[in-house]
Amino acid sequence: MKIPEAFNDIIKDHLNVNAAWLPITNTFQLGDYGIFSNGVFMQLGNIKEFGITYETAEGPDSSINFTSSETSVINFSGDAQVDVIPPTAIDAKVTMKFGRKGSFFVKSPVIQVKVMQNIHQIGTRLKATEGWKRKWKVVHQLYNAQDAAIFSTIAADTDLTFSGDVKALKALNLGAANINVNTSKEMGLEMHGKAGIIALGLFKLRWLGDGVKSMDFTQQDIELLHGEIEDDSL
C-alpha cells in the first residue's frame, strides 16, 4: 500500500474523516471541491467561484495518537534507560524503534476543527448550479493539527530519536517545536513541530437514478463521506 493510502486509512480509523495530503503543508480551505485520485483528494476549485458563501464555526477539538504495531518506545535519562523520564532529568531522550517497513507514527495533542454551518443552504444552491458535477466532493470540515509529529518508515528496523525539552519529552509531546529529531534511516514521510491541516470532512450531493432528481434538500440529500472514499466514476 502506498504512503498516502496508508495514511488515509489511519486518519479514517482515528478521526472518521479523510486525510489531507500532503498533511500539514497543504493549503486546503473550507468550500474546496474536487475528486479522489489514487486515494488522495485533489482540489479543483472552491464553491465561492459559483458565488456561494457560507458561515463557519468551531467544532469540538480532537487529537490523534497512533503508533504502528511492532514499535517499541524507550525512555532515557542521560545514558540510562528508564521507565519514566524524571522531572529532574537534564539530558533526556525518547527512542522509537520501528520493526517493520511502512510503519507510522502520527501524533497531535490538539486538533482544532473548523466547520461550515449552513450546509443545507449550500446544497440547495449547488443542486441549482449549472455545471456542477455529481462526482465532486466539498470540504465542509478542516482538521488543523497542532504540534504535529507524522513519520513513516521506508525500511524495517528504523530508529526515531527525540531529544530536547524535558517537559515535552516527559509528556510525550513529541511534535513540540522545541524537540529535536534524529532518524537512523531515510523516512518516507517526516513532519515535525508544525501546525497545519491533517484531515478533511467531505460531502457530496446524493443523486438518484439518471441525472439529477429534483427534491427538497434535506440531510439525506447530503452524503457525508466520513472517511469512505468513493469511486470517481460515481
LINGIBEL-V864267 format. One record per backbone hydrogen bond with DSSP energy under -0.5 kcal/mol. CO is the residue of the C=O (numbers start at 1). NH is the residue of the N-H. Records with the same first field share a line. If there is no record, write none. Layout:
CO: NH  NH
//
This chain:
2: 6
3: 7
4: 8
5: 9
6: 10
7: 11
8: 12
9: 13
10: 14
11: 15  16  17
12: 16
18: 200
19: 21
22: 26
23: 25
24: 197
29: 32
31: 47
32: 139
33: 44  45
34: 137
35: 42
37: 40
40: 37
41: 43
42: 35
45: 33
46: 49
47: 50  52
48: 51
51: 53
55: 117
57: 59  115
59: 113
62: 111
64: 108
66: 106
70: 99
72: 97
74: 95
75: 82
76: 93
77: 80
80: 77
82: 75
86: 89
90: 92
91: 78
92: 164
93: 76
94: 162
95: 74  97
96: 98  160
97: 72  99
98: 157  158
100: 103
103: 153
104: 68
105: 151
106: 66
107: 149
108: 64
110: 112  146
111: 62
112: 144
113: 59
114: 142
115: 57
117: 119
118: 122
119: 123
120: 124
121: 125
122: 126
123: 127
124: 128
126: 129
128: 130
129: 132
133: 136
137: 34
138: 140  203
139: 31
140: 116
141: 201
142: 114  144
143: 145  198  199
144: 112
145: 196
146: 110
148: 193  194
149: 107
150: 191
151: 105
152: 188  189
153: 102
158: 98
159: 184
160: 96
161: 182
162: 94
163: 180
165: 169
166: 170
167: 171
168: 173
169: 172
172: 174
173: 176
176: 179
178: 165
180: 163
182: 161
186: 154
189: 152
191: 150
194: 148
196: 145
197: 24
198: 20
199: 143
200: 18
201: 140  141
202: 225  226
203: 138
204: 223
205: 207
213: 215
216: 218
218: 221
219: 222
221: 206  223
222: 224
223: 204  225
225: 228
227: 229
231: 234
//
